[in-house]
Amino acid sequence: MSVRRLLCTGCLAVALAATAGCVSTQDIEGLQSQLSDIQRQMLQMQKQAPSKQEVADLEASVGLQMGSLLKTEADMQVKLQELSSQIDELQAKLEDTNYRLAQLSQQIAATNQELKAFRTQPPPMAAPTDPNAPPSAGDPNATAPAPRPTGPAADPQSLYNAAYNDYLRGKYDLAFQGFDEYLKNFPGTDLADNATYWIGECYYRQRRYRQAVDQFETVLSRYPRSDKSASALLKKGYALIELGDRSQGVTQLRQVVRQYPTSDEANLARQRLRELGVDAG
């Protein structure tokens, strides 16, 4: 029952009692006392209860705080998404850097192996120089370079070394011609298997991976005991992977690990298999 209804009820009771004339002065005073108590309670409740304006102000304040919290949460979500994108981008760059470092490591190892093989070969024969030839513009004491040896009459070692030097300088077309000429003129020499292998390397460096696969397979089939067999098998696997034939490429790399477990080629094969996420076994 509300305060006003209590007050009205008390007043009605006093009025009825007075009209009936059956109440004493004491009863009337008691009723008036009760009315006074009700009035005091009503005043106290009015003082304690907030006004409509206070309630409205409180609701507005709460609404502003909720809006601010929601905006802050939305801003945090946007920042989290941006941070996640940055992390993904950094991760991609890190993976690309790791891949490039692995490729560089493989190239360095292959170059070291090539230089080691080159040092074990006999030095090229010195070509006769013309004392009347004019010196080069860069070095007053230097003589003009000797012409490239060609033809059946050329010394096989000089022809091989010239082609190999072209390969080291990145002149793969000239190197290919030199090694091909070597094989045509000296197919039965000890360096025939090496010349066949370096032709495959020329193809590989020029990204002609299909021809490289065929050339490395020629090394493996024609010279099964060659000291280039491990390298040919390794680079054949590389070339197959570059062609998109991952399954066959992995098979070749695993074969390198099985057949030549302690070789440098086996270490390179294991490293490439790890990069592919494949077990070397």
Secondary structure by P-SEA (a helix, b strand, c coil): ccaaaaaaaaaaaaaaaaaaccccaaaaaaaaaaaaaaaaaaaaaaaacccaaaaaaaaaaaaaaaaaaaaaaaaaaaaaaaaaaaaaaaaaaaaaaaaaaaaaaaaaaaaaaaaaaaaacccccccccccccccccccccccccccccccccccaaaaaaaaaaaaaacaaaaaaaaaaaaaaccccccaaaaaaaaaaaaaaaacaaaaaaaaaaaaaaacccccaaaaaaaaaaaaaaaacaaaaaaaaaaaaaaaccccaaaaaaaaaaaaaccccc
